[in-house]
Amino acid sequence: MESPSYRGVPLGGMGAGSIELSHDGVFRNITINNNRTTLDRIPESPHSFAAIRLAAPQGAQTRLLQRRRAPIPGASTAVALDPAHYVWRPQYPRADFQLNDPACGASVNWAFYSPLIPYDYEASTLPVMLFELHAANSGATPLDLSIVFNWENLAACTQNRRPQTPAPIVPVQTWRKGDAKVEDGELHAPEAAGLEAGEGKLLELFGLRFDGQTPARANCDGEHFISVLGGPGVDCSYAIWDPANEADARLFWKTLEEQGSLPNAALGESPGAGAICLRTQLAPKERRRITFALTWYCPYFHVNGAAQGNGYTNSFKSAMHVARRCLYHTGYYLTSIRKWQHRFLDSDLPDWFARALINNCAVFSSNSLYSREGQCALFDNAQSPETGTLEHRLITSLGSLLFFPRFEMSELVLAARLDDERQTHRLSRRLGVLSFHEPDYHSSRVSQAELCAIFVLCAYRDVQLTGNRARLKDLFPRMRKLVDAVVFLDKDGDGLPESAPGSHTCDGIPIQGLTSISAGIWVAAIAAMERFALLENDPAAAKTYRDILWVAAVSFERLYWDPAREYYRLYQEIEQAEASPASLASLCHAAQLSGQWYADFLGLGSLFNRAHITQALDSIWKRNRRRSGLAACAWPSELPVPPGLAAIAPLLDTAWPSHTVANYAALLIYRGRERRGLALTEQYLRCLADPRGITCELPFKWYHSLEKRHPESAERHASALAIWYIFAALLGVQLNMVEKTLVLRPNLPGVRRAFKLPMMSPVGFGHLAFEEAGGPIYEARIKVRFESPITIERVLVAVPGDVETIGATCETPLGPVQAGCMLQWREDTQWATITPERPISGVSELQFTLTEVEAEDYPEVPNSW
């Protein structure tokens, strides 16, 4: 497994493939040729690089914008980056570098990035990596600036496949004459590159096309294109060469170092790489920004004989057309990327957490498929690229829903589809392997109760947060059949699913009954089904599910609660009324409250005994805590060791950080233990930090004894998106678009009287500003801003329990709105319920002031409440 120091930022659009750039500036794990698996991706491109040359009257300096230990072949004065002279800052979808070399005589910063922008589906699916360089002349004399972008000829290549003859590399230029249409031309002869732009003509685009097999016959066939925009005061040149050939390398670097340009020629017989160079002048105090683009176009993508294609082929017909679009919109891309990133970085969220939120989204580039038919899904990881894996949806899909709700909803619909009418009571466990057309329904003998529950909870979440009631009408009949099929098999009438013997947990622990994890998720799903039925105006179905919910919740307490050890046992043995002390059923599992975690996230309330929930949370912290995190399972030391414990001892030394962060750490935050939840999250994120302290990925599997990533752990797992559940828990905002209700209960740790937090939902970004005034009288000012107009009929705000009476005022940009306010206790929290006299609709900003008032001054509650 590769060193963590070489883990970088994947760059490329969703479903388009990616290129990973690490701190040494080397391009790795290249999957732009439809080669997305570990066995197919190109581990490294040693001959791809960027370089600059800065020349002043007193001399020239050439820098390779990479860190290399060995000398640069063929170069005499070009120098690779010294670790002491540059800074790397990964901030997906950007990898930023800053050069601090006093010998260069100019300020130089550069970045490689891709336009991953929330809610912008077109920009976020582009097959492009952009290279932007900023140079500033701080001196008093002009500087001659040359920038080179060299790309190794990887067209039609994978890790194990290289064409016998490298793809031809063809120089291309386009010209613009005034506002007339662009004229395209190919530079086949060296002398053609020196063509002067005729009168009234201006060089628009200059580039090299790596012309792979066209028309494409294999998945990796297609073309690459490197390009830069021309313009007044710039000179463009190119070289087609073989970096491994000593003669080619000498001529390439000699021309660049002495002339600041490239020879406009094919230097040898083998087109091993292609480079383009832009040369311009920097006047004293002048700043310039130059952007290059690497684009690709591999339209042929077949999996097991089924054509999937790539979504970007619907909008573009070649890599050059992608480049032209991208280079003209770099300003929009950069502004949009900075804007969404700084919503988190400039907020009152901890800085390490804000950066982790951003960088864990890297799986959007590295783990995504987007077909020509518009189907989109994340696959688990590059070693096991199963798409739409249902058992992982609770962990991975919230990030997708927040950034690209249309993609997430379409994936949910794909999971619910029926290819076989005989399978109406079953779901596909996965959509396929690197595909969408090979659903796996499992054997009919395998219980799907947990998959069914996960599907229901995801559907309820998606409908609640998007307000898409039409989707509810489509999915509700399917959900009823799935849930009713599980209920039908409940022979003992305990409201919980039956479980076949001889199964395993996700940890590989052999069990002989239903786990508390699966049972809890099932109870949460039944609570969601009751809400679904009410939304569908089906009171009879709602009563049925309410009755099942009551029985299931009581059974869960009876079957799983261990009063002596104060936690819920791992499973209830099939043949015994109670678990034997020598049974693995007494293991304390960190995910035992998964159902309650999701119920808190969805606002479904406490499903189980509240005191037991608190005790179980504390017991997990006490029993499962390790120096490097939280063990997935722990054996209670006060019990005798069962015979089967030795066989699973390595499993007890293993952690599942993404699952732990998503459910246990988030539930700690919801239940008033914010510091513990945030500390556990930070601990896991720092486990995989870059040597410079930069977190880029949440590990999937962790080894406590060795305090490192488990050797069997899948890298770049889609479950990195689990961190968004911690954001949701800290934010404490629930925007129910169906019921038009806004719930506010921020959970930042510590006593915070004032804070500002970003909000993010499938309908857009928002902003929350909260301020409590000090003094004996409670007063809170709340400002909520949305970027998209919404409709609100009710607002619930958590207030201190000692407040007895309260009043509220409401302001919108259109003026004040009359609103009533009353206090209500719900479980262990007191809520101020603000009800405007009419729904607040079509506005994007609301401001509330809550003030404690004397009882005799409290307004009379209208009868309509």
Beta strands, then each sheet from edge to edge (+ up, - down):
strand 1: 9-11
strand 2: 19-21
strand 3: 27-30
strand 4: 42-45
strand 5: 49-56
strand 6: 59-64
strand 7: 79-80
strand 8: 86-91
strand 9: 94-99
strand 10: 107-113
strand 11: 128-136
strand 12: 143-152
strand 13: 169-177
strand 14: 183-186
strand 15: 201-211
strand 16: 223-229
strand 17: 235-241
strand 18: 265-266
strand 19: 273-282
strand 20: 287-297
strand 21: 302-303
strand 22: 306-307
strand 23: 368-370
strand 24: 376-378
strand 25: 386-387
strand 26: 432-433
strand 27: 503-504
strand 28: 510-511
strand 29: 561-562
strand 30: 567-568
strand 31: 588-589
strand 32: 625-626
strand 33: 629-630
strand 34: 633-634
strand 35: 654-655
strand 36: 702-703
strand 37: 708-709
strand 38: 733-736
strand 39: 741-744
strand 40: 754-761
strand 41: 764-773
strand 42: 779-792
strand 43: 794-799
strand 44: 806-812
strand 45: 815-817
strand 46: 819-826
strand 47: 829-836
strand 48: 840-852
sheet 1: 1+ 2- 3+ 4-
sheet 2: 7+ 6+ 5- 12+ 19- 17+ 18+
sheet 3: 8+ 9- 10+ 11- 20+ 16- 15+ 13- 14+
sheet 4: 21+ 22-
sheet 5: 23+ 24-
sheet 6: 25+ 26-
sheet 7: 27+ 28-
sheet 8: 29+ 30-
sheet 9: 31+ 34-
sheet 10: 32+ 33-
sheet 11: 35+ 36- 37+
sheet 12: 38+ 39- 43- 47+ 46-
sheet 13: 40+ 41- 42+ 48- 44+ 45-
end
